[in-house]
Each structure stands twice: as C-alpha cells, then as structure tokens.
C-alpha cells in the first residue's frame, strides 16, 4: 500500500506543479485573463470525502458491505463545447485523481474486516450547465471512468488478532476497474464549485481464486463522492 500510494502521490504532485507553472506563465503574459471558465479551458483542483462500498452478487442474489470513508484528490480540465442550445451549455470535463475505494464489515464480537483499494483514476464527464447569475450555475451530467489499482490493504481482526494482506493480488482484487458516473453540482463563483458524484463499477474486480471471480459471483465498486473544486481560471485568456 505504501509504495502504491507514494507512486500515485508523486504523479499527482508532478501534475499540480506542471499546471501551476502553466497557469503562472499565462497569468504573467495576460493580465486581463478571465476567471470564468465559460469561454475557455480551465484547470481545476479537486478534493473530496467519499462513501464507498463493495457490492457482491451470486446466482441472482446481491449484497453489499458497510460503507467506509475515503477521499480523492486530483486535477481536471473543464472544456466548454460549442452548442446551439437556447438555454444552458455543454461542457466536457476530464482529469486524473487518486481515489480510495473499498468497504468494511463487522462480523460481531469484535471481529471485523476493512478493505482499502487505492486507484489512479481517469474520469470523463459530459455536463449540462445552466447559468444563474454572474458566474454561478447549476450543472449535471453523465460520464465514465477508468482506474488502475496502485495499492491497498485487506485488514482483518479475529479474536483480538489483526492480520493484513495486499488488496490487489492473485487471490483478492484485480487492478483494473471501469464504470459509469452520474454527477450534479453547483458553481457558486467563477472559481469555486461543489458537486455530488455517484460511481458504479461495471467490471468484476474479484479474482477467480478464492471464489471471488468464479462463475456467477462478482464484486463491483460503488461510491458516493462529495467534491469541492477550485478552478484556476481561463487558461486561454479570453473574456466574455
């Protein structure tokens, strides 16, 4: 888990530094840069708290573990799309983030299990945005995500003894995941926005060994994400 997390953190730090340098250079050369993302590409920094769990299905029945608290941290690009819509506008957003998924389960009597799955994820959303006044707006849309597991732990406590193992292995979870996203949010200013995202995986991440990938049995990620984003401004330097 530590090696995977550090690798993901290094990648994200490099992205933050790169975009900060790019933004600073544009700021110096274009003093009239607009802070509104409506008319040009914006780079935004996002963080969130997430409620995530794993859903299991076998022979027509399904169940899920208890939700656990996770987080995500990343950057994304807000790209307005040309549209002839009478009201509102369309935009494409895409990015790169480190996100924690997993679940927990209480067996009773002090016995419990916590599964942590750390992913490097690429989300892509198509959004509809309805302007309210000034820079404020409401928005919503659908999208997809692709993810690769960097590291994680399956922590199990039984009779007062705690053992842990790698969450990504030949007997636990597969590293690749993909799914769909549904989002809705509110842009309260030219820079700040808040959103709620629901992600549901479509790939079975359970391995075949140990039964978690055998015929008729599947394990899939599900997540509610509560996001706050700060946009650095229109990097194209265009104004209304």
N, C-alpha and C positions, 0 to 999 in steps of 0.2 A: 504493500500500500504506500509506504513512504517514497519508494523510488518512483512509482507511477504518479503520485501526487506532485512530487518535485519536478518531474518532467513536464507535467501539464502546467504547473505554475511558471516554469521558465518560459514555455511557449507563450503563455498569456502575457507575461511581463514584456517579452520582446514585442508583442503586438501593441501593447499600450505605449511603449517607448516610440515605436515606429509612427503610430498615429499622432502622438503628441508632437513629435518633430515635424511631421507633415502639416499639422494644424498651425504650429507656431510660425512656420515659414509662410503660410498663406496669410496669417494674421499680420505679419510684418509688411508684406507686399501689397495687401489690400485692406486699407484702414476702414473702408466702407462696407466690409463684409456683413451680410445679414445674419442674424442669429436664428432666423426662421428656416426650418428645413423644407418648406413647401416647394421652393423653386430650385433646389439643387441637392446633391448628395451630402448627407450628414453622417458623421461618425459618432456613435453614442456608446457610452459606458453603462453597463447594466449590472445590477446585483439583485439578489432575491433571497427569500426564505421559501422553502418548498415542503410540501407534504407529499410523501411518496410511499408507494407500497407495491408489492408483487401480487399478481393475480394468477391463480392456478386453475387449470381446467383438466378434467379427466372423464372420458366416457359420458359426455353430455352434462356433467355437473361442474360447478365452478365454486371457488372460494378465494379469499384474499387474507393476507396477514394484516396486522395493525399498521397504521401509517407511522412513519418515522420522520423526524425533522432533518432536512438537508439544506443545501444552498446552491446557488450558481453564481458565477462571476465571469463576465466576458465583454466583448465588444461586438457591435453590429453596425451595418450601414443601412441608412434609410434613403431609399431611392424613389422619388415621385415618378409616376408613369403618365405619359400623355393620355388624356381621356376627354371624350366629348359629352361626359355626363353633365346633366343640368344642375344637379346638386351633388356635392361631395366630390371626392377624388380618389384615385387608386395609387397605391404605393407598394413597392417590393422591399422587404427587409431580409437581410441575411447576415450571418455572423459566425462567431466562434466563441465557445464558452466551455468552462469546466463546470460540470454539474454532478451533484451527488444524488444517487437513487438508492433503492433498497427497501427494506421493511424490518419489522420486528414482531416477535411473537412471544407471549407469556404463557408458558405451559402450566403455571401454577406451582405452589410450593417452593418458590424461589428459582425454579428452572425457567430459563428464557433464552431467546436467540435474537441477535441483531445482525442483519445483513447490510453491509455498506458497499455500494457499487459506484466507483468514480469514473465518469466518462468525459472524454473530449468530444463535444457535440457541435454539429453544424445545423442550425435551424434556418429554414427559409419560409417566409410567410407572404401571402398576398393580402393586403389590408384595404378596407374601405374606410375613408376618413371624412367625417362631416364637420366642417368648420362652424364654430360657435361665434366667437368674437376675438379680435386681436389674433393671438397665436393659439388660443385654446380650441380644442376639438375633442370629439369622441371618435373612437375607431374600433374596428373589429375585423376578423378575418380567419382564414384557414391556412394551413401550411403542412410541411413535412420536416422530419429531422433524420439525420444520420449520426451515429455515435460509435465511438470506439472505446472500449474499457481500458483505462490506464492502470487501475489497481483498486483493491478493496479488501475488506475482511468479513469473514463469517464468524462471528463471536458467539460461542455457546457456553452457557453456565448450567451445570448439572451437579446437584448435591454439594453446592458450595465451591466446586472446582470450575475454573474457566479455561476454555481452550479456544484457539482461533486458527483459522486457515485462510488461504488466499481465496477470495470470492471468484476469481477468474482462473479456472484450471480445467483439466480434462474431466473432473468429476463434479464441478459446480456450474458456473455460468460461462456462456460464450461471450467473447469480447465484442462482437458486432451486434448493433441494435439499430432499429429503424422504426418509424411510426408516423402518426399524424398529430397535428396541433390545432387547437381552437383557441383563439385569443380575443380579448376585449379590453379596452382601456380608455384612459382619459389623459389628454395632454393639457396640463394646467398652465403652461407657459411656453415660450419659444424653446426653452431648454429642458424643462422637467416633464416627465410623464410617468404614469403608473399603469400597470396592466395585470390582468389575471390570465394565465395560460393553463390549459389542460392538455397534457400529452398522454397518448396511449400507444404502447408498442404493438407492432403487428408481427414481429419476429419472435419465435420461441427461443429464449436465451438459455433454456435448460439443456445441459449436456445429456447425451444418451446413456452414459454410465450412471448408475445410482438411481435409474428410473426417471430422472427429471428431463427426459427427452425421448423416452420410449414411446411407442405407438399409442396415440390417444391422450398423451399427457403433455401439457405445455406450461411454461412460465413466461409471463409478459410484464413489462414495466408499465406503471401508471403513475401520474404525477400531477399535482396542482402546484402552480408556481405563482408567487405574488412578487411582482417585479417593480423596481424603481430604476429609471434610466435618466442619465444626464447627457444631452446632445451638445457637441462642441460647436455646432454652427454649420452654416452652408459653406462647404469647402470649395465651391465653385465661385464664391464671391459675388453671386448675383443677388439683386434686391428685387422687391416687388415692383 
